[in-house]
């Protein structure tokens, strides 16, 4: 068992759950709210349960990189679980280096709860100590951006 720490974040969004879910994963709006993590943030692949999805961006050297992941579970408007499997570097999927093995199998879960006309979005993610401060600083900003988009 890997030594993951579970981080949790939540935000109340004044929009129906169907809208929050759709905006969260629709490519054009996904790129806006995840730009907090990387200005060129996008994804390649499908949100269908069991499918591979790449979370990618362009680094400071102009190279595409990111995460190789799999949609572990997707219950629309209720629950979405992503399992991170490896790294994308220079167009190559890297799944078996010691660095990748230290965090592969980490999950990122999204829980959508209806609260009247609003949606409580909860995020639970596994991280290692190396990324804990980064995620603690970035996730609240990304969720604030998602809230702004959903409430327009």
C-alpha positions, 0 to 999 in steps of 0.5 A: 500500500502506497503512503498516500495522503488524502486531501479534500476540498469542497465548494457550494455552487449556485447551479444545478448538478447537471450543469456543474457536471457538464461544465466540469468535463466539457472540453472548452470549460474544462480548459478554463477552470484547469488553467489554474494548474497549467495555462495550456491544460486540456485532455485527450480521450473520453470520460467514459467509465473504463476508458483511458484519458490523458491530462495534458499541457505544454511545458516551458520548453514547448513539449506536451506532457501530463498524466496518463489516467483511466476513468475508474467510475463515472456516474453522471451528476453523482460521482466521477473517479479518475485513477492516475496510472503514469506520466506522458513525457515527449509523447511517450507514456511512462508507467514503470519508473520508480518516480511514477510508481511512487504515485501511480494508482492515486485517485481523484474523486468528484462527488456531486451533492444536490443542495436545493438549487445548488450543488455541493462539489466535493473533491477527494484526491490521493497525493504524496508529500511532494505535491501536498502543498501544491495541491492545497494551494491550487485546488481551492483556486481551481474550484473558485474558477469552476464556480464562477463559470457555472454561476454565469 
